[in-house]
Amino acid sequence: EKMLHHATLSTRCCVAVAGASSNATTRTTTTLASTSYAHLRITRRSAGRTTGGVCCFADGAKDEEIFAWKRLQSEYTAWRVKNNILAPNVEVAYVGGSEKEKGGDDLYRGVKATSDIASEDDLVRLPREATMLVVEGQENPHEEYISNELWAKAGDERWALRVALVLLYEKSLGSRSKFYEYIEQLPKSFENLGTWTEEEVRELQYSVGEKFAKEQRLENEKACELIQEYARDGGLKTIEREEVIWALDVVRSRVFSGKIADQEALQRKLLPRALSVGTVFASFLTAQTTELKWLCVFALLALVVFDSTKENDVKTDTAYVLMPLIDAFNHQTMLKTEFEFTNSEFALKSPKSYKKGEEVLISYGLMPNDELLLRYGFVDDQNVADTYQFEGLLPYLTQNDPTLKENLEKNPKRIESLRFIPEGSLEDLTLEDSAWRGAFVSDGTAEPNLSWALRCLYATESEWINAGGSCDGFRLGGGQTEKKAALALKMACEYRLQEMETTYNQDQGLLKEKGGENWKMRQAILYRMRKKKILSDAVKRYSV
């Protein structure tokens, strides 16, 4: 795996975004933010929160509904105590707004500090026995419920399905399951991108987002097909499609992963896994598949594993874990949150200091809005890890820029010079791939290999010869080729902005007009506004 080879660059990326991300707080809609909410259906969410959804009691919630929720929480708390889940300084609570009894209607699920907390203090210590854990390569743990054929067909590459099958097994046991109280308080529905209709997805005004919604729906269908084909008669064979998708969504929004050691004393640090169903990320910077190359170079994903011991010092396996209570913490865009991960216990560390009564937040990882919306169903409108991908940038410039047309007519083999993977590249992409993808980071800066590719293409024949007749001569940039590449980027971004159905200013009006009525519409508007801001910043940056 490539993950451990990129630790040095990850530090640089973290520093670049740290200053801008301190106030960007986002919360899930019905996933992590609603961790202890089970039977009550959310009918209203706050329209005042610009960066994420809230999970609150509906206006007019009956006393018996509130009592039922409190009873559920009491049972869940007792279950945690029974299972030795230690959290001396925090507790699941409603935060934001005011208490329901005081007329507040802006409450959402989260975790509050019950005493002052210092940075790096333990927030939760969770015994391994109190988690649902699937280790890469393990044998079928529940043959009486999951057929060996189904477990094998799921395979390690469909780890989300394997974890979902284990969750469905425990759910099938009802009150006999040792995880009964945990399962009871899980959300009953989700609003991640795969649940959106095609019409709702089109409101994103971004073809890459549409691809991911489709990919997640296809992954759902494939999982259902595998269960129908390979499950035994009865049991899983008769399970409703909606229940399978529910289990997958629980896993997508809540699973953590990292390397688990076979030595008790060896501690491992890990991050929440930012991994979309249908796409296995081999590094924290890029997706492996060509079709889903929507994550740009500086969108630091949370699947990076930081190890204090060399990989060959001890046998390790990748573990996928559902962590009660740890999955109750809401998200804030900030530097990584660390876990100590041993063979017997997980410990969540506080990323910063908190005062008694404050909501305690962790980072799910520095993820672009594509990933947040796909997994959790919310958008961070100030997301410093967001990216924009101009699919087909190279064909667009080839067809619409006379300068590039002329260059390629004189030397049609110039594009062939881009067909190599740069040394030290974090992605298995050629310069030509980078020029086709057209990736921009959150401040409108073009991905370095994109700029490099364009300098090569826009160089005149004499400039090309003077640079040694290869791309190496244009790696550092500068001069007239840099200016021509910048103008090309400006032209492309202006075109894409004009092509979109609404402008940024129109979206601001629509957000006020419709944002409070429909949660998905609000997220779609915030999502496309952030993309337009990246493009607008690129236009300013490359106006030379």
Buried (B, 14 or more C-beta within 10 A) or exposed (E): EBBBEBEEBBEEBBEBBEEBBBEBBBBBBBBBBBBBBBEBEBEBBBBEBBBBBBBBBBEEBEEEBBEBBEEBBEBBBEBBEEBEBBBEBBBBBBBBBEEBEEEBBBBBBBBBBBEEBEEEBBBBBBEBEBBBBBBBEEEBBBEEBBBEBBBEBBEBEBBBBBBBBBBBBBBBBEEEBBBBBBBBBBBEBBBBBBBBEEEBBBBBBBEBBBBBBBBBBEBBEBBBEBBBEBBBEEBBBEBEEEBBBBBBBBBBBBBBBBBBBEEEEBBBBBBBBBBBBBBBBBBBBBBBEEEBBBBBBBBBBBBBBBBEBEEEEBEBEBBBBBBBBBBBBBBBBBBBBBBBBBBEBBBBBBBBEBEEEBBBBBBBBBBBBBBBBBBBBBBBBBBBBBBBBBBBBBEBBBEEBEBBEEBBEEBEEBBEBBEEBBEEBBBEBBBBBBBBBBBBBBBBBBBBBBBBBBBBBBBBEEBBEEBEEEBEBBBEBEEEBBBBBBBBBBBBBBBBBEEBEBBBEEBBEBBEEBBBEBBBBBBBBBBBBBBBBBBBBBBEBBEE
